[in-house]
Structure formats: C-alpha cells, structure tokens
Amino acid sequence: MILTRYLDANEASMTDDDVDAFTRLMELSDNELMDLLLVRKEPDGLLDLPQVHALLARIRTA
C-alpha cells in the first residue's frame, strides 16, 4: 500500500537514480523492506547509497 501510493503519485517523475534505488529496495525481503519503511533500521551495506536514503525519505512521507 505504501509503495503503491508513492508510485501512483511519483512514477512519471522518477529519475534513473530513483529507479535504481527502487529496484534495490524491491530485491529485499518483505521484512527487511518494512523495517526500512517504518524506520526500524536504516540502509546499510549495498543499500547505503544517497539515492536509497533520499528515496526512502520521500516514500516515508508519502
């Protein structure tokens, strides 16, 4: 629901960096993704990229 609402509002204006960050997030397990969306944890490892942090911030406020 969270991601659908974000995509409905922003899909047409997503940059290449946004699409890359979104793809990386979609590769996570449901539990890992939910932890990031609910700010239970922050991106680390291969996800610790500026575009991932920026996209998560925008999704969290959607």
N, CA, C and O atoms as CSV, one atom per row, in Angstrom:
chain,resi,resn,atom,element,x,y,z
A,1,MET,N,N,0.810,-1.185,0.000
A,1,MET,CA,C,0.000,0.000,0.000
A,1,MET,C,C,0.869,1.272,0.000
A,1,MET,O,O,0.602,2.210,-0.751
A,2,ILE,N,N,1.886,1.291,0.829
A,2,ILE,CA,C,2.770,2.449,0.925
A,2,ILE,C,C,3.459,2.700,-0.411
A,2,ILE,O,O,3.493,3.828,-0.905
A,3,LEU,N,N,4.002,1.645,-0.984
A,3,LEU,CA,C,4.731,1.784,-2.245
A,3,LEU,C,C,3.794,2.114,-3.399
A,3,LEU,O,O,4.149,2.900,-4.277
A,4,THR,N,N,2.619,1.531,-3.408
A,4,THR,CA,C,1.642,1.815,-4.466
A,4,THR,C,C,1.250,3.285,-4.449
A,4,THR,O,O,1.178,3.926,-5.498
A,5,ARG,N,N,1.000,3.811,-3.275
A,5,ARG,CA,C,0.625,5.226,-3.147
A,5,ARG,C,C,1.755,6.126,-3.645
A,5,ARG,O,O,1.516,7.115,-4.338
A,6,TYR,N,N,2.994,5.769,-3.281
A,6,TYR,CA,C,4.133,6.558,-3.736
A,6,TYR,C,C,4.268,6.496,-5.261
A,6,TYR,O,O,4.437,7.526,-5.914
A,7,LEU,N,N,4.192,5.293,-5.822
A,7,LEU,CA,C,4.331,5.143,-7.276
A,7,LEU,C,C,3.206,5.846,-8.029
A,7,LEU,O,O,3.454,6.477,-9.057
A,8,ASP,N,N,1.994,5.749,-7.540
A,8,ASP,CA,C,0.874,6.429,-8.200
A,8,ASP,C,C,1.128,7.928,-8.321
A,8,ASP,O,O,0.777,8.544,-9.327
A,9,ALA,N,N,1.729,8.500,-7.310
A,9,ALA,CA,C,1.957,9.944,-7.294
A,9,ALA,C,C,3.252,10.372,-7.980
A,9,ALA,O,O,3.361,11.516,-8.423
A,10,ASN,N,N,4.240,9.470,-8.077
A,10,ASN,CA,C,5.574,9.901,-8.496
A,10,ASN,C,C,6.212,9.118,-9.634
A,10,ASN,O,O,7.295,9.486,-10.090
A,11,GLU,N,N,5.590,8.074,-10.096
A,11,GLU,CA,C,6.234,7.202,-11.084
A,11,GLU,C,C,6.720,7.954,-12.325
A,11,GLU,O,O,7.827,7.706,-12.804
A,12,ALA,N,N,5.920,8.851,-12.836
A,12,ALA,CA,C,6.266,9.557,-14.077
A,12,ALA,C,C,7.463,10.489,-13.911
A,12,ALA,O,O,8.141,10.799,-14.890
A,13,SER,N,N,7.729,10.934,-12.701
A,13,SER,CA,C,8.817,11.889,-12.487
A,13,SER,C,C,10.064,11.253,-11.867
A,13,SER,O,O,10.999,11.968,-11.505
A,14,MET,N,N,10.094,9.935,-11.740
A,14,MET,CA,C,11.251,9.275,-11.138
A,14,MET,C,C,12.469,9.365,-12.058
A,14,MET,O,O,12.371,9.158,-13.267
A,15,THR,N,N,13.609,9.676,-11.462
A,15,THR,CA,C,14.868,9.754,-12.195
A,15,THR,C,C,15.487,8.357,-12.306
A,15,THR,O,O,14.990,7.400,-11.713
A,16,ASP,N,N,16.560,8.255,-13.061
A,16,ASP,CA,C,17.278,6.983,-13.160
A,16,ASP,C,C,17.786,6.540,-11.788
A,16,ASP,O,O,17.745,5.353,-11.464
A,17,ASP,N,N,18.264,7.488,-10.986
A,17,ASP,CA,C,18.724,7.159,-9.630
A,17,ASP,C,C,17.570,6.640,-8.778
A,17,ASP,O,O,17.739,5.701,-7.999
A,18,ASP,N,N,16.393,7.257,-8.928
A,18,ASP,CA,C,15.218,6.799,-8.184
A,18,ASP,C,C,14.847,5.373,-8.570
A,18,ASP,O,O,14.544,4.543,-7.713
A,19,VAL,N,N,14.873,5.103,-9.859
A,19,VAL,CA,C,14.534,3.758,-10.343
A,19,VAL,C,C,15.560,2.746,-9.836
A,19,VAL,O,O,15.190,1.642,-9.436
A,20,ASP,N,N,16.827,3.105,-9.848
A,20,ASP,CA,C,17.862,2.216,-9.327
A,20,ASP,C,C,17.635,1.943,-7.843
A,20,ASP,O,O,17.705,0.794,-7.408
A,21,ALA,N,N,17.366,2.982,-7.071
A,21,ALA,CA,C,17.122,2.825,-5.638
A,21,ALA,C,C,15.878,1.977,-5.394
A,21,ALA,O,O,15.880,1.110,-4.519
A,22,PHE,N,N,14.823,2.220,-6.156
A,22,PHE,CA,C,13.584,1.465,-6.005
A,22,PHE,C,C,13.824,-0.014,-6.329
A,22,PHE,O,O,13.318,-0.894,-5.631
A,23,THR,N,N,14.583,-0.281,-7.370
A,23,THR,CA,C,14.910,-1.662,-7.745
A,23,THR,C,C,15.667,-2.360,-6.626
A,23,THR,O,O,15.383,-3.512,-6.300
A,24,ARG,N,N,16.627,-1.663,-6.039
A,24,ARG,CA,C,17.387,-2.237,-4.925
A,24,ARG,C,C,16.463,-2.572,-3.752
A,24,ARG,O,O,16.607,-3.621,-3.123
A,25,LEU,N,N,15.524,-1.688,-3.466
A,25,LEU,CA,C,14.589,-1.940,-2.363
A,25,LEU,C,C,13.680,-3.129,-2.662
A,25,LEU,O,O,13.351,-3.899,-1.759
A,26,MET,N,N,13.275,-3.283,-3.915
A,26,MET,CA,C,12.379,-4.381,-4.289
A,26,MET,C,C,13.061,-5.747,-4.212
A,26,MET,O,O,12.387,-6.777,-4.193
A,27,GLU,N,N,14.376,-5.758,-4.168
A,27,GLU,CA,C,15.126,-7.011,-4.056
A,27,GLU,C,C,15.208,-7.511,-2.619
A,27,GLU,O,O,15.666,-8.628,-2.376
A,28,LEU,N,N,14.768,-6.694,-1.667
A,28,LEU,CA,C,14.797,-7.074,-0.256
A,28,LEU,C,C,13.625,-7.994,0.083
A,28,LEU,O,O,12.630,-8.054,-0.639
A,29,SER,N,N,13.768,-8.697,1.183
A,29,SER,CA,C,12.641,-9.476,1.687
A,29,SER,C,C,11.585,-8.497,2.211
A,29,SER,O,O,11.881,-7.331,2.474
A,30,ASP,N,N,10.373,-8.980,2.355
A,30,ASP,CA,C,9.289,-8.128,2.858
A,30,ASP,C,C,9.633,-7.548,4.231
A,30,ASP,O,O,9.385,-6.370,4.488
A,31,ASN,N,N,10.195,-8.363,5.100
A,31,ASN,CA,C,10.527,-7.895,6.455
A,31,ASN,C,C,11.610,-6.829,6.432
A,31,ASN,O,O,11.519,-5.834,7.151
A,32,GLU,N,N,12.639,-7.030,5.608
A,32,GLU,CA,C,13.710,-6.034,5.507
A,32,GLU,C,C,13.170,-4.711,4.977
A,32,GLU,O,O,13.510,-3.644,5.490
A,33,LEU,N,N,12.332,-4.783,3.954
A,33,LEU,CA,C,11.759,-3.573,3.370
A,33,LEU,C,C,10.875,-2.848,4.375
A,33,LEU,O,O,10.952,-1.626,4.500
A,34,MET,N,N,10.046,-3.583,5.085
A,34,MET,CA,C,9.158,-2.963,6.072
A,34,MET,C,C,9.966,-2.293,7.182
A,34,MET,O,O,9.600,-1.210,7.640
A,35,ASP,N,N,11.050,-2.914,7.618
A,35,ASP,CA,C,11.911,-2.297,8.633
A,35,ASP,C,C,12.461,-0.957,8.152
A,35,ASP,O,O,12.543,-0.006,8.929
A,36,LEU,N,N,12.838,-0.877,6.878
A,36,LEU,CA,C,13.337,0.378,6.332
A,36,LEU,C,C,12.227,1.418,6.211
A,36,LEU,O,O,12.421,2.584,6.557
A,37,LEU,N,N,11.068,0.996,5.722
A,37,LEU,CA,C,9.959,1.937,5.538
A,37,LEU,C,C,9.439,2.488,6.860
A,37,LEU,O,O,9.021,3.644,6.934
A,38,LEU,N,N,9.464,1.662,7.904
A,38,LEU,CA,C,8.963,2.083,9.214
A,38,LEU,C,C,10.059,2.653,10.108
A,38,LEU,O,O,9.845,2.880,11.298
A,39,VAL,N,N,11.224,2.880,9.528
A,39,VAL,CA,C,12.380,3.475,10.202
A,39,VAL,C,C,12.807,2.647,11.415
A,39,VAL,O,O,13.281,3.194,12.411
A,40,ARG,N,N,12.642,1.363,11.330
A,40,ARG,CA,C,13.161,0.474,12.370
A,40,ARG,C,C,14.656,0.287,12.193
A,40,ARG,O,O,15.370,-0.035,13.143
A,41,LYS,N,N,15.129,0.491,10.960
A,41,LYS,CA,C,16.551,0.454,10.658
A,41,LYS,C,C,16.808,1.337,9.454
A,41,LYS,O,O,15.884,1.736,8.746
A,42,GLU,N,N,18.073,1.634,9.235
A,42,GLU,CA,C,18.486,2.449,8.102
A,42,GLU,C,C,19.268,1.572,7.122
A,42,GLU,O,O,19.806,0.533,7.506
A,43,PRO,N,N,19.329,1.990,5.865
A,43,PRO,CA,C,20.052,1.207,4.867
A,43,PRO,C,C,21.524,1.037,5.246
A,43,PRO,O,O,22.169,1.964,5.735
A,44,ASP,N,N,22.031,-0.157,5.009
A,44,ASP,CA,C,23.445,-0.403,5.242
A,44,ASP,C,C,23.985,-1.272,4.114
A,44,ASP,O,O,23.233,-1.733,3.256
A,45,GLY,N,N,25.273,-1.485,4.126
A,45,GLY,CA,C,25.891,-2.324,3.109
A,45,GLY,C,C,25.669,-1.765,1.712
A,45,GLY,O,O,25.919,-0.587,1.457
A,46,LEU,N,N,25.198,-2.616,0.811
A,46,LEU,CA,C,24.981,-2.214,-0.580
A,46,LEU,C,C,23.841,-1.207,-0.742
A,46,LEU,O,O,23.716,-0.578,-1.793
A,47,LEU,N,N,23.016,-1.051,0.282
A,47,LEU,CA,C,21.918,-0.084,0.215
A,47,LEU,C,C,22.286,1.284,0.782
A,47,LEU,O,O,21.497,2.224,0.691
A,48,ASP,N,N,23.464,1.401,1.358
A,48,ASP,CA,C,23.868,2.662,1.981
A,48,ASP,C,C,24.365,3.631,0.914
A,48,ASP,O,O,25.547,3.965,0.840
A,49,LEU,N,N,23.417,4.066,0.092
A,49,LEU,CA,C,23.689,4.981,-1.018
A,49,LEU,C,C,22.808,6.213,-0.883
A,49,LEU,O,O,21.681,6.116,-0.395
A,50,PRO,N,N,23.304,7.366,-1.306
A,50,PRO,CA,C,22.500,8.590,-1.188
A,50,PRO,C,C,21.134,8.474,-1.852
A,50,PRO,O,O,20.141,8.945,-1.298
A,51,GLN,N,N,21.063,7.849,-3.039
A,51,GLN,CA,C,19.779,7.759,-3.731
A,51,GLN,C,C,18.792,6.854,-2.997
A,51,GLN,O,O,17.584,7.072,-3.083
A,52,VAL,N,N,19.280,5.850,-2.280
A,52,VAL,CA,C,18.393,4.976,-1.497
A,52,VAL,C,C,17.865,5.745,-0.292
A,52,VAL,O,O,16.673,5.686,0.007
A,53,HIS,N,N,18.738,6.459,0.395
A,53,HIS,CA,C,18.310,7.259,1.543
A,53,HIS,C,C,17.281,8.308,1.108
A,53,HIS,O,O,16.269,8.508,1.780
A,54,ALA,N,N,17.545,8.969,-0.009
A,54,ALA,CA,C,16.632,10.013,-0.497
A,54,ALA,C,C,15.282,9.425,-0.868
A,54,ALA,O,O,14.246,9.987,-0.513
A,55,LEU,N,N,15.276,8.304,-1.574
A,55,LEU,CA,C,14.013,7.678,-1.955
A,55,LEU,C,C,13.240,7.224,-0.731
A,55,LEU,O,O,12.031,7.442,-0.653
A,56,LEU,N,N,13.898,6.609,0.207
A,56,LEU,CA,C,13.211,6.181,1.441
A,56,LEU,C,C,12.580,7.376,2.160
A,56,LEU,O,O,11.453,7.286,2.647
A,57,ALA,N,N,13.297,8.475,2.223
A,57,ALA,CA,C,12.742,9.663,2.864
A,57,ALA,C,C,11.467,10.126,2.174
A,57,ALA,O,O,10.496,10.488,2.839
A,58,ARG,N,N,11.464,10.117,0.853
A,58,ARG,CA,C,10.268,10.536,0.117
A,58,ARG,C,C,9.121,9.543,0.289
A,58,ARG,O,O,7.967,9.942,0.443
A,59,ILE,N,N,9.439,8.253,0.263
A,59,ILE,CA,C,8.381,7.233,0.442
A,59,ILE,C,C,7.788,7.339,1.844
A,59,ILE,O,O,6.573,7.237,2.016
A,60,ARG,N,N,8.628,7.539,2.829
A,60,ARG,CA,C,8.155,7.625,4.223
A,60,ARG,C,C,7.199,8.779,4.438
A,60,ARG,O,O,6.335,8.706,5.312
A,61,THR,N,N,7.333,9.839,3.663
A,61,THR,CA,C,6.457,10.991,3.847
A,61,THR,C,C,5.235,10.950,2.920
A,61,THR,O,O,4.354,11.806,3.005
A,62,ALA,N,N,5.194,9.957,2.046
A,62,ALA,CA,C,4.066,9.857,1.081
A,62,ALA,C,C,2.788,9.420,1.775
A,62,ALA,O,O,1.750,9.284,1.128
